[in-house]
């Protein structure tokens, strides 16, 4: 009887370990209740901020396009090569966007929402918490690189407190790493060269 109870306990412990490994990644990576609370707060802020609208690829569901949670926050799919953006006629229209919201074209050129998962080669895996805060505060990659381009709402996100940005970063670090090399932004097309009229030539 004693042996049976020990076997049951061992089986339960093994099953619990497997379940935590499969479904409890954020819990396993957290150092305690405080860390888990920070991750949950970050998840809330990411969802309220609609980050997945642009940073999560879409798939076709029964009611049309929906977020592909198997690639959550992994950015523009590397395998999706987009055609050159359409020319927007003069007037109030200025922006073109792909149907899944992962490629945007405007006066700044073409931008692709980046991979926010903790993959070391293609995501934020090598970033520190301070790198993330500096990026948001300055609007430049790692605080000193190229400008963060639209549609990233830097002016709005910059209103987060440091504690909120730390919570967002903690949540992003808790995600499963996804290898997805998002393309670099494309510069805007060069403006047409307009020759000076003969009246203004010297």
Protein Blocks (a to p, Z undefined) as FASTA:
>chain_A
ZZmmmmmmmmmmmmmmmmmmmmmmmmmmpgbjklmmmmmmmmmmmmmnommmmmpccddd
fkoccddfklgonbpafklccdddddddedjbfbdcdfkopaccdfkopaddddfbfcfk
lmmmlpcfklmmmmmmnopghhlaccdddfbdfklmmmpcfklmmmmmmmmmmpccdddd
ddddddddddddddddfklpZZ
